[in-house]
Amino acid sequence: MGEAKSVVQSTSNSGKIQDFEREPVPQHLRKHWLSMAFVWIAIGIDLSAMFLGAELGAGMNLSSSLTATFIGSLILGLIGALCAYVGAKTGLSTAMISRFLFGNSGARMVSVILGISSLGWFGVQTGFFASNMQTALLDLWGIKASLGLLSFIGGVLMMSTAIWGYRSIERLSVMSVPLLVIFIFISLFVAFQINGTSAIWEPISGSPLPMGTAISLVIGIFMLGTVLSPDIARWARTPKHAIIAAFVGFFVGNSFMTVIAIFLSRVMDSSDLTGIFLTIGLGFPAIIVLTLAQWTTNTNNLYSASLGFSVVFSRVPKYIITIVAGLFATLLAVFGIYDNFLTFLTFVTMLISPIGGIYTAEYLLINKAKFTFDGLDKNQNWVVRSLCVWAVSSFFAYMTTAAPDGLGLFQLTQVPALDGFIFAFIVQWIVGKVASQKG
């Protein structure tokens, strides 16, 4: 208890902007659900969702693609709300919550994996942004910008808000979401004006995308974000605010851009969303959408990475961790190294998804009383029970992942990350109940 109190006193008495990365967010600074929902909606409006929507629009008829989007987003909203509840109740980040599950030393190992995964996706998304921005600049103004330069500019831009923490990300999201929605609806209106609406009902050519596969794609695009929900939800005024914000954020944020992309791709008969914006004469709005969509999403990747590494490097200020990690990931994106890391990052994601199942099962069904910040200094260094569940659940996700990234032995939900979450939840519940009865 002494360690916990000293941390709170030392951080709250400093004159610097605090992000409370190693302690609960104070109650008087907690946020209303609407502003938090804007953060999750902004995260959902990104290029990945646009390209997913285009893929669904090309592979399914309109009603089927919309059904897959809404079912997948509903599942994400429910899981996100569950994870966010734990974050709001504890006021702690995902990495800090892991200390209750795996022990103080075990949590450092988990936090390294959380940090590497989030940082890795920051690099990949930065490279993705640079590639699309290069196309937009060349087609719009004939500017031949290098991928390396655009990766550096994009990485530094997205790093800027993560340095200042959640409150800066919140302000960016509240400003960006209305602007993004306006530009996106304008593009849809212009596309309808040019080509009419009849194309959206046209049957697809070739074999349709199976409904189960489509739903799994919708879930898979954001499953990692639901597990990391406490990083945002710890700022919620009440658990009810966290649940509403997470459900609305994941359901609306995940489905909005995907649905718009479905309509745009069918109307324009193209899966190249950047090209669609340019074709309908909205070049400058395309630049705005590209920038804001990736900025609001990718800054959260770096934010979660810095929260994870803050548990590992407990004496280093978070803003320094964010700068060093952000520059490192940006430079790797500049040199194109992350193009070769996608398989590695897929494997790391298999390790992260079970963590959500473990902490939700532990808190909701086994022993929520131990999730108190004042008791952290009395924690064990290693909690073998949870570590074993984590290892077994990660291997289960590996078995359900298609080759060559996994073994591909069988399928459960067609989403390995969701498989790992569900399996971990059930096993943690069973093992935890057995252990508590013996104790």
C-alpha positions in Angstrom: 0.0 0.0 0.0 2.9 2.3 0.7 4.3 1.9 -2.8 0.9 2.7 -4.4 0.3 5.8 -2.2 3.8 7.1 -2.9 3.3 6.8 -6.7 0.0 8.7 -6.5 1.5 11.5 -4.4 4.7 11.9 -6.5 2.8 12.0 -9.8 -0.1 14.2 -8.7 2.2 16.8 -7.1 4.4 17.3 -10.1 3.4 20.1 -12.3 3.5 18.1 -15.5 0.6 16.9 -17.6 -0.3 13.5 -16.2 -1.6 10.5 -18.1 -1.8 8.2 -15.0 -0.1 5.4 -16.9 0.9 3.6 -13.6 -2.0 4.5 -11.4 -5.8 4.8 -11.5 -7.2 7.8 -13.3 -8.6 10.2 -10.5 -12.4 10.3 -10.4 -12.6 14.1 -10.8 -10.9 13.7 -14.2 -13.1 11.0 -15.6 -15.0 11.6 -18.9 -18.5 11.5 -20.2 -19.4 8.5 -22.4 -20.0 10.7 -25.5 -16.5 12.1 -25.7 -15.0 8.6 -25.1 -17.3 7.2 -27.8 -15.8 9.8 -30.2 -12.4 8.4 -29.5 -13.4 4.8 -30.4 -15.4 6.0 -33.4 -12.4 7.9 -34.7 -10.2 4.8 -34.2 -12.8 2.8 -36.3 -12.7 5.3 -39.2 -9.5 4.2 -40.8 -8.1 2.9 -44.1 -8.4 -0.7 -43.0 -12.1 -0.4 -42.6 -12.4 1.3 -46.0 -10.6 -1.5 -47.8 -12.5 -4.1 -45.8 -15.8 -2.5 -46.9 -14.6 -2.5 -50.5 -13.7 -6.2 -50.3 -17.2 -7.0 -48.8 -18.9 -4.9 -51.5 -17.1 -6.7 -54.3 -17.6 -10.2 -52.8 -21.2 -10.1 -51.6 -24.6 -8.6 -52.5 -25.6 -5.5 -50.6 -27.9 -7.1 -48.0 -25.4 -9.8 -47.2 -22.4 -7.4 -46.9 -24.4 -5.1 -44.6 -25.6 -8.1 -42.5 -22.0 -9.3 -42.1 -20.9 -5.8 -41.1 -23.6 -5.3 -38.5 -23.3 -8.8 -36.9 -19.5 -8.5 -36.7 -19.7 -5.0 -35.3 -22.3 -6.1 -32.7 -20.0 -8.8 -31.5 -17.1 -6.4 -31.2 -19.3 -3.9 -29.4 -20.4 -6.5 -26.8 -16.8 -7.7 -26.2 -15.5 -4.2 -26.1 -18.1 -3.2 -23.5 -17.2 -6.2 -21.4 -13.5 -5.3 -21.4 -14.2 -1.6 -20.9 -16.2 -2.4 -17.8 -13.1 -3.8 -16.1 -11.0 -0.8 -17.2 -13.5 1.6 -15.7 -13.9 -0.3 -12.5 -10.1 -0.4 -11.9 -9.2 2.9 -13.6 -6.1 1.2 -14.9 -4.6 0.4 -18.3 -4.5 -3.1 -19.8 -0.8 -3.5 -18.9 -1.4 -2.5 -15.3 -4.4 -4.8 -15.0 -2.1 -7.6 -16.1 -0.3 -7.3 -12.8 -3.3 -8.6 -10.9 -3.4 -11.6 -13.3 0.2 -12.6 -13.9 2.1 -11.1 -11.0 4.5 -8.1 -11.0 7.3 -9.9 -13.0 4.8 -11.8 -15.2 3.1 -8.6 -16.1 6.4 -7.1 -17.4 6.6 -10.0 -19.9 3.0 -9.5 -20.9 3.5 -5.7 -21.2 6.4 -6.2 -23.5 4.2 -8.2 -25.8 1.4 -5.6 -25.6 3.9 -2.9 -26.4 5.6 -4.7 -29.3 2.2 -5.6 -30.9 0.8 -2.0 -30.7 4.1 -0.5 -31.8 4.3 -3.0 -34.7 0.8 -2.1 -35.9 1.7 1.6 -35.6 4.6 1.0 -38.0 2.5 -1.0 -40.5 -0.3 1.6 -40.5 2.2 4.4 -41.0 3.5 2.6 -44.1 0.0 2.0 -45.2 -0.8 5.7 -44.8 2.4 6.7 -46.8 1.5 4.4 -49.7 -2.0 5.8 -50.1 -0.9 9.4 -49.6 1.8 8.9 -52.3 -0.9 7.8 -54.8 -3.2 10.7 -53.8 -0.4 13.4 -54.2 0.7 12.0 -57.5 -2.7 11.8 -59.0 -3.9 15.1 -57.6 -0.9 17.4 -58.0 1.7 15.3 -59.8 3.9 15.4 -56.7 6.3 12.4 -56.6 6.9 12.1 -52.9 9.0 9.3 -51.5 7.5 6.6 -49.3 10.2 7.2 -46.8 9.5 10.9 -46.5 5.7 10.4 -46.2 6.2 7.6 -43.6 8.4 10.0 -41.5 5.9 12.9 -41.8 3.0 10.6 -41.0 4.7 8.9 -38.1 5.8 12.1 -36.4 2.3 13.6 -36.9 0.6 10.5 -35.4 3.2 10.5 -32.6 2.5 14.1 -31.5 -0.9 13.4 -29.9 0.2 10.2 -28.3 3.0 12.0 -26.5 0.4 14.2 -24.7 -1.8 11.3 -23.7 -5.5 10.5 -23.7 -6.8 14.1 -23.3 -5.0 15.1 -26.5 -6.3 12.1 -28.4 -9.8 12.9 -27.1 -9.6 16.5 -28.5 -8.3 15.3 -31.8 -11.2 12.8 -32.1 -13.9 15.2 -31.1 -12.6 17.6 -33.8 -12.0 15.0 -36.5 -15.1 12.8 -36.4 -17.6 15.4 -37.5 -15.2 16.6 -40.3 -14.6 13.0 -41.5 -18.3 12.2 -41.5 -19.1 15.3 -43.5 -16.4 14.6 -46.1 -17.4 10.9 -46.4 -21.1 11.7 -46.9 -20.2 14.3 -49.5 -18.2 11.7 -51.4 -21.1 9.2 -51.2 -23.6 11.9 -52.4 -21.3 12.9 -55.3 -20.8 9.2 -56.3 -24.6 8.7 -56.4 -24.9 11.9 -58.5 -22.4 10.6 -61.0 -23.4 6.9 -61.3 -26.8 6.7 -59.8 -28.0 4.1 -57.2 -28.8 1.2 -59.4 -25.3 -0.2 -59.2 -25.6 -1.0 -55.5 -28.1 -3.7 -56.3 -26.2 -5.3 -59.0 -25.3 -9.0 -58.4 -21.6 -9.8 -57.9 -19.6 -11.7 -60.5 -17.9 -14.9 -59.3 -18.3 -16.9 -56.2 -19.8 -14.9 -53.2 -17.8 -14.5 -50.0 -19.2 -16.9 -47.4 -21.1 -15.1 -44.6 -19.0 -16.7 -41.8 -15.8 -15.5 -43.5 -17.2 -12.0 -44.0 -18.2 -11.7 -40.3 -14.8 -13.0 -39.2 -13.1 -10.3 -41.3 -15.2 -7.6 -39.7 -14.4 -8.9 -36.2 -10.8 -9.6 -36.9 -10.1 -6.0 -38.0 -10.8 -4.7 -34.5 -10.5 -7.6 -32.1 -7.2 -6.4 -30.7 -8.7 -3.1 -30.0 -11.4 -4.6 -27.8 -8.8 -6.4 -25.6 -7.0 -3.0 -25.1 -10.3 -1.2 -24.2 -9.2 -0.5 -20.6 -6.5 1.9 -22.0 -9.4 4.2 -22.9 -12.1 3.0 -20.6 -10.1 3.8 -17.5 -11.0 7.5 -18.2 -14.8 6.7 -17.9 -16.8 8.6 -15.3 -18.7 5.4 -14.3 -18.7 1.8 -15.5 -22.0 2.6 -17.2 -20.4 5.4 -19.2 -17.6 3.0 -20.2 -20.0 0.3 -21.4 -22.1 2.7 -23.4 -19.0 4.4 -24.9 -17.4 1.2 -25.9 -20.5 -0.4 -27.4 -21.4 2.7 -29.4 -17.7 3.3 -30.3 -17.0 -0.2 -31.5 -20.4 -0.8 -33.1 -20.7 2.6 -34.9 -17.0 3.2 -35.4 -16.4 -0.3 -36.9 -19.5 -0.4 -39.0 -19.7 3.2 -40.3 -16.6 3.4 -42.5 -17.1 -0.2 -43.7 -20.7 0.5 -44.7 -19.8 3.7 -46.6 -17.0 1.8 -48.4 -19.5 -0.9 -49.4 -21.8 1.6 -51.0 -18.9 3.5 -52.6 -17.2 0.4 -54.0 -20.5 -0.9 -55.5 -21.5 2.5 -57.0 -18.1 3.1 -58.5 -17.3 -0.5 -59.3 -13.9 -0.2 -57.7 -12.2 -1.4 -54.5 -9.6 1.4 -54.6 -11.1 3.9 -52.2 -8.3 6.5 -52.7 -8.9 6.2 -56.4 -12.6 6.6 -55.9 -12.2 9.9 -54.1 -9.9 11.2 -56.9 -12.3 9.9 -59.6 -15.3 11.8 -58.3 -13.2 15.0 -58.1 -12.7 15.1 -54.3 -9.0 15.2 -54.3 -8.4 17.6 -51.4 -11.0 16.0 -49.2 -9.3 12.7 -50.0 -6.1 14.1 -48.5 -8.0 15.3 -45.4 -9.7 11.9 -45.0 -6.5 10.0 -45.4 -4.7 12.1 -42.9 -7.3 12.3 -40.2 -8.5 8.7 -40.6 -5.0 7.3 -40.0 -4.0 9.9 -37.5 -6.9 9.2 -35.1 -6.4 5.5 -35.4 -2.7 5.1 -35.4 -2.0 7.6 -32.5 -4.0 5.1 -30.3 -1.7 2.3 -31.4 1.3 4.2 -30.1 -0.6 5.3 -27.0 -1.3 1.6 -26.1 2.3 0.7 -26.8 3.6 3.5 -24.5 1.2 2.3 -21.7 2.6 -1.2 -22.1 6.2 -0.2 -22.0 5.5 2.2 -19.0 5.0 -0.9 -16.9 8.3 -2.4 -18.1 10.3 0.8 -17.7 8.7 2.0 -14.5 11.2 4.8 -13.8 11.1 6.4 -17.3 8.5 9.1 -17.9 5.8 8.0 -20.4 6.4 10.9 -22.8 10.0 9.8 -23.2 8.9 6.2 -23.8 6.4 7.5 -26.4 8.9 9.6 -28.3 11.6 6.9 -28.4 9.1 4.1 -29.3 7.4 6.3 -31.9 10.6 7.4 -33.6 11.8 3.8 -33.6 8.6 2.5 -35.3 8.6 5.5 -37.7 12.1 4.8 -38.8 11.4 1.2 -39.4 8.4 2.3 -41.5 10.6 4.8 -43.4 13.0 1.9 -44.4 10.1 -0.4 -45.3 11.1 -3.0 -42.8 7.6 -3.5 -41.5 6.4 -5.0 -44.7 8.2 -8.2 -43.6 6.8 -8.1 -40.1 3.1 -8.8 -40.8 3.4 -12.6 -40.1 5.3 -11.8 -36.9 2.6 -9.3 -35.8 -0.1 -11.8 -36.5 1.6 -14.3 -34.2 2.0 -11.6 -31.5 -1.8 -10.8 -31.8 -2.5 -14.5 -31.0 -0.7 -13.9 -27.7 -2.7 -10.8 -26.8 -6.3 -11.8 -27.5 -6.4 -14.4 -24.6 -5.4 -11.7 -22.1 -8.8 -10.1 -22.5 -10.5 -13.4 -21.8 -8.3 -13.9 -18.8 -8.9 -10.5 -17.1 -12.6 -10.4 -17.8 -13.1 -13.9 -16.4 -11.0 -13.2 -13.4 -12.7 -9.9 -12.6 -16.3 -10.9 -13.3 -16.4 -14.6 -12.2 -13.5 -15.3 -9.9 -12.1 -12.6 -7.6 -12.7 -9.0 -8.3 -11.6 -8.0 -4.8 -8.0 -8.4 -5.6 -8.2 -5.8 -8.4 -7.2 -2.9 -6.0 -4.4 -0.6 -6.7 -3.4 -0.3 -3.0 -2.6 -4.0 -3.0 -0.3 -4.1 -6.0 2.9 -3.9 -3.9 1.8 -7.1 -2.2 1.4 -9.0 -5.4 3.3 -12.2 -6.2 6.0 -11.9 -8.8 4.5 -14.8 -10.8 1.0 -16.2 -10.9 1.4 -19.6 -12.5 -2.3 -20.3 -12.9 -3.0 -17.4 -15.2 0.4 -17.8 -17.0 -0.5 -21.4 -17.9 -4.0 -20.4 -19.1 -2.4 -17.7 -21.2 0.1 -20.1 -22.8 -2.6 -22.8 -23.5 -5.1 -20.3 -24.9 -2.4 -18.7 -27.2 -1.6 -22.1 -28.5 -5.3 -22.8 -29.1 -5.5 -19.6 -31.2 -2.4 -20.7 -33.1 -4.1 -24.0 -33.9 -7.1 -22.2 -35.3 -5.0 -19.8 -37.4 -4.7 -20.8 -41.0 -1.3 -21.8 -42.4 1.3 -20.5 -43.0 0.8 -18.2 -40.0 -0.7 -21.0 -37.8 -1.3 -24.7 -37.8 -4.8 -24.5 -39.2 -5.9 -27.7 -37.5 -9.6 -26.6 -37.1 -11.8 -23.6 -36.8 -14.0 -22.3 -34.0 -15.3 -18.9 -35.0 -13.0 -18.3 -38.0 -11.4 -15.5 -36.1 -8.3 -16.9 -34.2 -8.2 -13.8 -32.0 -11.8 -14.4 -30.9 -11.1 -18.1 -30.5 -8.2 -17.2 -28.1 -10.4 -14.8 -26.1 -13.3 -17.2 -25.7 -11.1 -20.2 -24.9 -9.1 -18.1 -22.3 -12.3 -16.9 -20.7 -13.7 -20.4 -20.2 -10.5 -22.0 -19.0 -9.6 -19.1 -16.7 -13.1 -19.4 -15.1 -12.8 -23.2 -14.6 -9.2 -23.1 -13.4 -9.9 -20.1 -11.1 -12.9 -21.7 -9.5 -11.0 -25.0 -8.9 -8.1 -23.0 -7.4 -10.3 -21.0 -5.1 -12.1 -24.1 -3.8 -8.8 -25.7 -3.0 -7.6 -22.6 -1.3 
